[in-house]
Amino acid sequence: MSEATAANKNVIKRLYEEFFTDGHVEVADELMTEGYVNHAPPPGTGPSREDLKGAVMQFHQTLSGFRAELIRTVAEDDLVATQGEFRGVTASGEPTTIKIIDLFRFEHGRIAERWG
């Protein structure tokens, strides 16, 4: 595995831990390009980095104990594919799990695009 590919996988690990699970939305500015495009944004949101920050804040407000688990990553060149889960508890007390398969494209060590 090349050094760049390993670094890209580390960015994804930080995305799941710091951005999604910990809710530190400001880290998106470090991990994603300014022109980041989410080709499959959560319902009711747009494709930008700022839109994704808002969606993550909403997840934390809506689901108590919200956590993101990175199960698997596969990387080649500027692409990283992931399998993961978002977990939390709804306001009615029901545990919920959202299963995720994503493909990320990198530019200069930062996430530029996401499909999923």
Sequence and secondary structure as in RCSB ss.txt:
>XXXX:A:sequence
MSEATAANKNVIKRLYEEFFTDGHVEVADELMTEGYVNHAPPPGTGPSREDLKGAVMQFHQTLSGFRAELIRTVA
EDDLVATQGEFRGVTASGEPTTIKIIDLFRFEHGRIAERWG
>XXXX:A:secstr
  HHHHHHHHHHHHIIIIIIIT  GGGHHHHEEEEEEESS  TT  SSHHHHHHHHHHHHHHSEEEEEEEEEEEE
ETTEEEEEEEEEEE TTS EEEEEEEEEEEEETTEEEEEE 
